[in-house]
């Protein structure tokens, strides 16, 4: 820009000098057709440069992509830049909704999202739930993700309360076996409309896991079909849920298989990587292609990807999700209070810190105060680069802009 202005001034000065000399000698001014730059041409060039400068995004180049929320990155980046470190850490927390003072807690820690369980709906009417969730949102500086597990079947948080729905949601397996994908679509529509009405904007579903052995832990929660049929189920679920304003969450990446329940202990998966690419990854890839907003990572140790760390704490697992499956949405851990994750921490830093370093955007925890303190200490100590937090928070806020939660 400065170079162009200087060049224009010099050209003008030279033309004045030549003109003056010509006048003194009474000769006409001759200008070179190859070297001349008219004022209008300079103006055009300067104008083009100004447009280019004005249109340059403030978002760091390495964060720019064609992701599902990329149209909102710039707004999100600018908002993120105005937050304190503690406020940014708060946005990364997906907190189990406290029994008491939930609205005040959300405000105090600038919490990114609450996860609601069965106890949060017990004996409540629709109006009770709507009013309660609204109180959380009204207390928050930034609108919150409000999530619940409404898979159907053995995992339902909402529909077991007959004040909230006319019938209990069946498992996807039973629905598919009785009515195929049309029934899946109808069930997802009804489920999503109910959640949206209550103020729940994230469903921690669908279960993408391939599981066909009745003795396996995840069997009752899975579709129990081939990878290809499960992929169609996942795509159908994502399409219908997000069309009705409830973000879908693909779980439990990279695939649960026949592993034990990590709520109560360590699960080690010794399958080959080819097994994952040919089976487990297929439904996840379909959900990602359909535009799923969230992926939840499990605590299984998948030895073909990472010999030592649970998937939720493994940078290698997250790299597969980002680079191989091309997921650009929000990665969230499974519940960090499970026994299958805490046994693998080898230093003074908490599981939350390890989860952030692994590449999770949101961490599912119960104690937001401790999580904020632990992550902030890790930043202050140089364990976590603050840019890691900034990138995740930008992505979270971009999702909130894309949902229309932030205007």
C-alpha positions in Angstrom: 0.0 0.0 0.0 2.8 2.5 1.0 4.8 1.6 -2.0 1.9 2.4 -4.3 1.3 5.8 -2.7 5.1 6.7 -3.0 5.1 5.6 -6.6 2.1 7.7 -7.4 3.6 10.7 -5.7 6.9 10.3 -7.6 5.1 10.0 -10.9 3.1 13.1 -10.2 6.2 15.0 -9.2 8.1 13.9 -12.4 5.1 14.9 -14.6 5.0 18.3 -13.0 8.7 18.8 -13.5 8.5 17.7 -17.2 5.5 19.9 -17.7 7.2 22.9 -16.2 10.3 22.3 -18.4 8.1 21.9 -21.5 6.3 25.1 -20.8 9.6 26.9 -20.3 10.7 25.6 -23.7 7.3 26.0 -25.3 7.3 22.3 -26.3 4.5 19.8 -25.9 4.7 17.3 -23.1 5.5 13.7 -24.2 4.7 10.8 -21.9 5.8 7.2 -22.3 3.0 4.8 -23.0 4.8 2.0 -21.4 5.7 3.7 -18.1 2.7 5.9 -17.5 0.3 5.3 -14.7 -2.9 7.4 -14.7 -4.5 8.7 -11.5 -7.5 6.5 -12.2 -5.3 3.4 -12.6 -3.5 4.2 -9.3 -6.8 4.6 -7.6 -8.0 1.3 -8.9 -4.8 -0.5 -7.7 -5.0 1.2 -4.3 -8.7 0.3 -4.1 -8.0 -3.3 -4.9 -5.2 -3.4 -2.2 -7.6 -1.9 0.3 -10.3 -4.5 -0.4 -7.7 -7.2 0.0 -6.5 -5.8 3.3 -10.0 -5.3 4.6 -11.1 -8.8 3.6 -8.2 -10.6 5.2 -9.4 -12.8 8.1 -8.1 -12.3 11.6 -8.2 -16.1 12.0 -4.7 -17.6 12.0 -4.0 -19.2 8.7 -3.4 -22.6 10.2 -6.9 -22.6 11.7 -8.7 -21.8 8.5 -10.4 -24.7 6.7 -13.6 -25.6 5.0 -15.1 -27.1 8.1 -18.7 -27.4 9.0 -18.6 -24.2 11.1 -16.0 -22.3 9.0 -18.4 -19.5 7.9 -18.5 -18.4 11.6 -14.8 -18.7 12.4 -14.1 -15.0 12.1 -16.9 -14.0 14.5 -16.0 -16.7 16.9 -12.3 -15.8 16.8 -13.1 -12.2 17.6 -15.4 -13.2 20.5 -12.8 -15.6 21.8 -10.1 -12.9 21.7 -12.2 -10.9 24.2 -12.4 -13.7 26.8 -10.1 -14.2 29.8 -8.2 -17.4 30.1 -10.5 -18.6 32.8 -13.6 -17.8 30.6 -12.1 -19.7 27.7 -11.3 -22.7 29.8 -14.9 -22.6 31.0 -16.2 -22.9 27.4 -14.3 -26.2 27.1 -16.1 -27.8 30.0 -19.1 -30.1 29.4 -20.2 -30.4 33.0 -22.5 -32.8 34.7 -25.3 -30.5 35.8 -24.9 -29.8 39.5 -27.7 -30.8 42.0 -27.8 -27.3 43.4 -27.0 -23.8 42.3 -26.6 -24.9 38.7 -27.5 -21.4 37.2 -25.0 -19.7 39.5 -22.3 -22.3 38.7 -22.8 -21.8 35.0 -22.3 -18.1 35.4 -19.3 -18.3 37.8 -17.2 -20.5 35.5 -18.6 -19.5 32.0 -19.4 -23.1 31.4 -19.6 -24.2 27.8 -22.3 -26.9 28.4 -24.3 -28.9 30.9 -25.0 -32.7 30.5 -28.4 -33.6 32.0 -29.0 -37.1 33.4 -32.1 -38.9 34.6 -32.1 -37.2 38.0 -32.4 -33.8 36.2 -35.8 -34.8 34.8 -37.2 -36.7 37.7 -40.8 -35.8 38.6 -40.7 -32.7 36.4 -43.2 -31.6 33.8 -42.3 -30.1 30.5 -42.8 -26.6 31.8 -40.5 -27.4 34.8 -37.7 -28.6 32.5 -38.1 -25.7 30.0 -38.1 -23.2 32.9 -35.0 -24.7 34.5 -33.0 -24.9 31.3 -34.0 -21.3 30.5 -32.6 -20.3 33.9 -29.2 -21.8 33.0 -29.1 -20.0 29.7 -30.2 -16.6 31.2 -27.4 -16.8 33.8 -24.7 -17.5 31.2 -22.6 -14.9 29.5 -22.4 -17.1 26.5 -25.3 -19.5 25.6 -24.7 -23.1 26.7 -24.7 -26.5 25.0 -27.4 -28.5 26.9 -26.9 -32.2 26.3 -28.4 -35.5 27.3 -28.2 -39.1 26.3 -31.4 -40.0 24.6 -30.3 -43.1 22.7 -33.4 -45.1 23.3 -33.6 -48.5 24.9 -31.2 -49.0 27.9 -30.0 -45.4 27.8 -32.7 -42.8 28.1 -32.6 -39.7 30.3 -35.8 -38.0 29.2 -38.4 -40.5 28.0 -38.5 -42.6 31.1 -40.5 -39.7 32.7 -44.0 -40.1 31.3 -44.7 -36.4 32.2 -42.4 -35.5 29.3 -43.5 -37.9 26.5 -46.3 -40.3 25.7 -44.0 -43.3 25.4 -40.6 -44.6 26.2 -38.2 -44.4 23.3 -37.2 -47.9 22.1 -33.7 -48.9 21.3 -32.5 -48.3 17.6 -32.0 -52.1 17.3 -35.7 -52.8 18.1 -36.9 -49.9 15.9 -34.9 -51.0 13.0 -35.9 -54.7 13.3 -39.6 -53.7 13.3 -39.7 -51.0 10.7 -36.3 -50.4 9.0 -34.8 -47.0 8.3 -38.2 -45.4 7.8 -39.0 -46.2 11.4 -35.5 -44.9 12.5 -36.2 -41.6 10.7 -39.6 -41.2 12.4 -38.3 -42.1 15.8 -35.4 -39.6 15.4 -37.8 -36.9 14.3 -40.0 -37.4 17.3 -37.1 -37.6 19.7 -35.4 -34.4 18.3 -38.6 -32.4 18.4 -39.1 -33.3 22.1 -35.5 -32.4 23.0 -35.7 -29.1 21.1 -39.0 -28.2 22.8 -37.4 -28.8 26.2 -34.3 -26.6 25.4 -31.9 -29.5 24.8 -29.7 -28.7 21.8 -27.3 -31.7 21.8 -28.1 -35.4 21.9 -25.3 -37.6 23.0 -26.3 -40.1 20.2 -26.2 -42.0 17.9 -24.2 -45.0 19.0 -22.0 -45.8 16.0 -20.3 -48.9 17.5 -20.4 -52.2 15.6 -21.3 -54.9 18.1 -23.0 -58.2 17.2 -22.2 -60.4 20.2 -25.0 -60.5 22.8 -22.4 -61.0 25.5 -20.6 -57.7 24.8 -21.1 -54.7 26.9 -22.2 -52.4 24.1 -24.5 -54.9 22.4 -27.9 -53.6 23.7 -27.0 -50.0 22.8 -25.7 -50.8 19.2 -27.8 -51.3 16.1 -26.3 -54.8 15.8 -26.0 -54.7 12.0 -23.2 -54.6 9.5 -20.9 -51.6 9.1 -22.8 -50.5 6.0 -26.3 -50.8 7.5 -25.0 -49.0 10.7 -23.6 -46.3 8.5 -27.0 -45.7 6.9 -28.6 -45.6 10.4 -26.0 -43.0 11.5 -26.5 -40.8 8.5 -30.3 -41.0 8.9 -30.0 -40.1 12.6 -27.7 -37.2 11.9 -29.8 -35.8 9.1 -33.1 -35.9 11.0 -31.7 -34.8 14.3 -29.8 -31.7 13.1 -32.6 -30.7 10.7 -34.7 -30.4 13.8 -32.1 -28.2 15.7 -30.5 -30.9 17.9 -26.8 -31.6 17.2 -25.8 -35.2 16.9 -22.9 -36.8 18.7 -21.2 -39.8 17.1 -20.0 -42.2 19.8 -17.8 -44.0 21.0 -14.8 -43.2 18.7 -12.7 -45.1 17.5 -15.2 -47.9 18.1 -16.1 -49.9 21.2 -16.2 -53.4 19.7 -16.4 -56.1 22.3 -14.5 -54.3 25.1 -15.4 -54.1 28.7 -17.2 -51.2 30.4 -14.8 -48.4 31.1 -17.0 -47.0 33.8 -15.5 -49.6 36.1 -12.1 -50.4 34.8 -9.5 -50.4 32.0 -10.4 -51.8 28.5 -7.7 -52.8 26.2 -8.5 -53.4 22.5 -6.0 -55.6 20.6 -7.7 -55.7 17.2 -5.8 -54.8 14.1 -6.0 -51.4 12.4 -7.5 -53.0 9.3 -10.4 -54.2 11.6 -11.1 -50.6 12.5 -10.9 -49.2 9.0 -13.1 -52.0 7.5 -15.6 -52.0 10.4 -15.6 -49.4 13.2 -14.7 -46.4 11.1 -17.4 -46.9 8.5 -20.3 -45.5 10.5 -18.2 -42.7 11.9 -17.2 -41.7 8.4 -20.8 -41.7 7.3 -21.8 -39.5 10.2 -19.0 -37.1 9.6 -19.9 -36.8 5.9 -23.5 -36.1 7.0 -22.2 -33.1 9.0 -22.4 -34.4 12.6 -21.4 -31.6 15.0 -19.8 -33.7 17.7 -17.8 -36.8 18.1 -17.3 -38.4 21.6 -14.1 -40.3 22.2 -14.1 -43.4 24.5 -11.5 -44.5 27.1 -10.5 -47.8 25.5 -6.8 -48.3 24.9 -6.6 -49.2 21.2 -3.2 -50.7 20.9 -2.9 -50.5 17.1 -3.1 -46.7 17.3 -1.7 -46.0 20.8 0.0 -48.6 22.9 -0.2 -46.7 26.2 -3.0 -44.2 26.4 -6.8 -44.4 26.6 -8.3 -43.0 23.3 -9.6 -39.9 25.1 -6.1 -39.0 26.2 -4.4 -40.1 22.9 -3.1 -37.5 20.5 -2.7 -40.3 17.9 -6.4 -41.2 18.1 -7.4 -37.6 17.7 -5.0 -37.2 14.8 -6.8 -40.2 13.0 -10.1 -38.5 13.6 -9.0 -35.1 12.3 -6.7 -36.1 9.5 -7.9 -39.5 8.3 -11.7 -39.1 8.8 -11.5 -35.3 8.2 -13.7 -34.3 11.2 -13.8 -30.6 11.7 -16.5 -30.4 14.4 -16.2 -30.6 18.2 -14.4 -33.5 19.8 -15.6 -34.3 23.4 -14.3 -36.8 25.8 -16.4 -39.5 27.4 -17.0 -38.9 31.2 -13.6 -38.2 32.7 -14.8 -39.6 36.1 -14.7 -43.1 34.8 -12.2 -45.6 36.3 -10.9 -46.5 32.8 -9.1 -43.2 32.4 -7.7 -42.0 35.7 -5.4 -45.0 36.2 -3.2 -43.9 33.3 -2.1 -40.6 34.5 1.6 -40.5 35.3 2.3 -36.9 36.5 0.7 -34.3 38.8 -1.6 -32.9 36.1 -5.2 -34.1 36.0 -7.0 -36.1 33.3 -8.5 -32.8 32.1 -5.1 -31.5 31.2 -4.2 -34.7 29.4 -7.5 -34.5 27.5 -6.8 -31.0 26.3 -3.3 -31.9 25.2 -4.6 -34.9 23.3 -6.9 -32.7 21.1 -10.3 -32.7 22.8 -12.3 -29.4 22.4 -14.6 -30.2 25.3 -14.0 -32.3 28.5 -16.8 -34.0 30.2 -16.3 -33.5 34.0 -18.2 -33.1 37.3 -16.1 -30.5 39.1 -15.8 -27.3 37.0 -13.8 -25.4 39.7 -11.1 -28.0 39.8 -11.0 -28.4 36.0 -10.5 -24.6 35.5 -7.8 -24.5 38.2 -6.0 -27.6 36.8 -6.0 -26.4 33.1 -5.1 -22.8 34.1 -2.1 -24.1 36.1 -1.0 -26.2 33.1 -1.1 -23.1 30.9 0.8 -21.0 33.5 3.4 -23.8 33.9 3.9 -24.0 30.1 2.4 -27.5 29.9 -0.4 -26.3 27.6 0.1 -23.7 24.9 -2.8 -21.2 25.2 -3.2 -21.3 21.4 -4.5 -24.9 21.9 -7.3 -23.6 24.1 -7.9 -20.6 21.7 -8.4 -23.0 18.7 -10.9 -25.2 20.6 -12.8 -22.2 22.0 -13.1 -20.7 18.5 -14.5 -23.9 17.2 -17.0 -24.1 20.1 -18.2 -20.6 19.6 -18.4 -21.1 15.9 -20.8 -24.0 16.6 -22.9 -21.7 18.8 -23.0 -19.0 16.0 -23.9 -21.7 13.5 -26.8 -22.8 15.7 -28.1 -19.3 16.1 -27.4 -19.4 19.8 -25.2 -16.3 19.5 -26.5 -13.5 17.4 
